[in-house]
Amino acid sequence: MKELVLLIAKALVDNPDHVEVKEIGGEKATVLELKVADGDRGKVIGKEGRIIKAIRIIVNSVSAKLDKRATVEVVE
């Protein structure tokens, strides 16, 4: 899932070299922290959060297929 979020984020931003995804595993769920350059944060979030919602839906679908739970958070 980490590679999936990394691939999607790199395709959206102007500075793909500054994209980082950190995977934090917990007991019940995995949190994927997405970090991008300051100027690219709006491109990942999108108008009214539509793009990040779509990314979260994709990650939730993949994680459900693997019988796991995951969420994506954009960090500064």
Backbone hydrogen bonds, N-H to C=O, Kabsch-Sander energy under -0.5 kcal/mol:
donor,donor_aa,acceptor,acceptor_aa,energy
5,V,1,M,-2.3
6,L,2,K,-2.2
7,L,3,E,-2.4
8,I,4,L,-2.3
9,A,5,V,-2.6
10,K,6,L,-2.3
11,A,7,L,-1.4
12,L,8,I,-0.9
12,L,9,A,-0.7
13,V,9,A,-1.6
18,H,15,N,-1.6
19,V,16,P,-1.1
20,E,35,K,-2.8
22,K,33,E,-2.4
24,I,22,K,-0.6
24,I,31,V,-3.1
25,G,23,E,-0.6
26,G,29,A,-1.7
30,T,69,R,-2.3
31,V,24,I,-2.9
32,L,30,T,-0.5
32,L,71,T,-3.1
33,E,22,K,-3.1
33,E,31,V,-0.7
34,L,32,L,-0.6
34,L,73,E,-3.5
35,K,20,E,-3.1
35,K,33,E,-0.6
36,V,75,V,-0.5
40,D,37,A,-1.2
41,R,37,A,-0.7
41,R,38,D,-0.8
44,V,40,D,-1.5
45,I,41,R,-2.1
46,G,42,G,-2.9
49,G,46,G,-1.8
50,R,47,K,-1.7
51,I,45,I,-0.8
52,I,45,I,-1.5
53,K,49,G,-1.9
54,A,50,R,-2.0
55,I,51,I,-2.4
56,R,52,I,-2.3
57,I,53,K,-2.2
58,I,54,A,-2.2
59,V,55,I,-2.4
60,N,56,R,-2.7
61,S,57,I,-2.2
62,V,58,I,-2.3
63,S,59,V,-2.7
64,A,60,N,-2.2
65,K,61,S,-1.7
66,L,62,V,-1.3
67,D,64,A,-1.3
68,K,63,S,-3.2
71,T,30,T,-2.0
73,E,32,L,-2.6
75,V,34,L,-2.5
75,V,73,E,-0.6
